[in-house]
Amino acid sequence: MLLNAFRKVKSITKFSPSGHSLKELPWIKGKLYVNNSGTIRMGKQIRIVGKPWASQFTVDPGALLEIGDHTFINAGVGIAACQSISIGDHVKIGPRTSILDSIYHQIDVNDGEQLSKPIRIANNVWIGTRCTILPGVTIGENSVVAAGSVVNKDVPDNVLVAGVPARIIRELNVPKGWIRP
């Protein structure tokens, strides 16, 4: 009888076809607003803070937001996907950061109709407080974006970028397999 009770508890602590446990579900503290008309894929053990400022995910029809395993998203972060935003594993995103893959409207007549461009944030990236990540940007593996930076161009692997617009400050020494604590 005890064995049957254990099997029942074990079966309800699994979810999805791959059988992840409840420990692997996202951890959310505070408020997270989700406006989803597209697809959101979340990895294991994601941590999201929505306190003292709510965080928000907006995914438009046909758009994709992917967040990798062990990623931390701090308070007040806004992520808006009109096309595609991919965030890797072990990424840390500081408070009040905005990640937008679209400019949403033409600035002048010369702007084409392609207002959205995919964003890719690789593994083990740290994005500081109040950063803005603009459409079409790729941030390379192990890189750091300093607080208050506006990233409008690709960032290579293993560098620290800072400023408005962000520029390379220095290269980082990141041994293979090292995960930022």
N, C-alpha and C positions, 0 to 999 in steps of 0.2 A: 504494500500500500504506500509506504514512504517512497519507494522507487518510482511508482506511478506519479505521485505528486511532484517529485523532482523532475521527471520527464516533462510534465505539463509546464512547470516554471521555466525549464530550459527552452521549450518550444516557443513560449511567448517572449523570451528575451532575444529572439533572433528576428531579423527583418531582411527583406530583399532576397532575390534569388541566390546571392552569394553568401547569405547567412551571417551578416555582420551582427555583432552583439550590441546591446544597448549602450555599452561603454564607448562605442565608436560613433554614436549619434552626435550631431552638433550640440555644443553647449552654448546656450544663449542666456546672458544676464542682462536684464533691462528690456528695452523695447527694440524690436526689429520690425520695420515695415517692409512688406514684400508686395510689390506690384508685378505680378508675373503673368504675362501673356505669351511668353516664349518657353524656353527650357532652362532650368537650373539644375546643374549637376554638382553635388557636394561630396567631397571626400570624407575620410574618417577623421574623427576627433578634431573637428573645426571648433574654434572658440570665437564667439561674437559677443562684444560688449555693446549694450545700448543704454548706458547709464553713465553720466548724467544726461547725455544727448542720445537720442534715438539714432540707430543706424538704418539705412534704407537701401534696398535692392530694387531696381526697376529693370524689367526685361520685356522689351517690346515684342510684338508678334513676329515669329520667325527668328528671333535673336537667341543667342546662347550665352549663358554665364556658367563658367566652370571654375570651381574652387577646389584646390588639391588638399591632400591629407595634411593634418597638423598645422593648418593655417590659422593665424590669429588676426581678427579684425576688431580694432578698437572703437571706442564710442564716437558717434557722429559721422561715421564713414558713409559716403554716398557712392553707390556703384550703379551706373546706368548703361545698359547694353541695348543698342539699337541693332547691332549686327553680331559682334562676338567679343567677349572678354574672357581670357583664360588666365587664371591665377594658379601658380604651381604649388608644390608641396613646401611646407615649412616657411611660408611667407608671413611676415609680420607687417601689418598696416597700421600706422599711427592714427591718433584721433583727428577728426575733422578733415580727413583726406577725401578728395573727390577723384573718381575714376570714371571718365566719360568717353565712350567710343564714337560720339557724334557731336557736331557743333549745332545740330538741330535746325539751323536756318541759314540761308545764304547771307553773307555779309555784303556782297555786292553782285552785280550782274555777271562778273567774270567767274564766280564760284560755280563749279559744276553741280550736277544733281547728286553726286556722290558725297553726301555729308557725313557718312559714317565709315570708319576704317577700324579693323580689328585691333585690339590691344592684347599683348601677350606679356605676362609677368612670369619669369622663369622661377625655378626652385631656389629656396634659401635667400630670398630677397628681403630687405628691410626698407620699408618706406616710412619716413618720419612723419611727424605731426604737420597737419595743414598743407600737405602736398597736393598738387593737381597733376593728374596723368591724362594727357590729351590724346585724341584719336590717332591711330596708326602707329603707336609707340610699342616697341619691344624693349623690355628691361631684362638684361642678361643675368645669368645665374650668379648667385652670391653677391650681387651688387647692392649698394646702399644709396638711397635717395635721402639727402639731408632735409631736415625740417624746413618747411616753407618753400620748397622748390617747385618749379613748374617744368614738367618734363614734356617737351614737344618734339624731341628727336630720340632715336634709338640709343640705348645705353648698353655698352658692351659688358661682357662678363667681368666679374671681379674688380669693379671700380666703385669709387665714391663720387657721386655727382651732387652738385649744390648750385643754387642760384635761380634767377629768373631772367632768361631761361636757364635750365640746368646745364652745367658743363662739368667735364671731368676735373676733379680736384686731385685725385691720386689713385694709383692702383692699390688693390688690397691683396694681402697674402692670405689666401684661403686654401688650406690643404684639402686634397681630394677627400670627399666623404664627411668633412666637418660641417656640422649643422649649428647655426647661430643659436645660442641659448636664449 
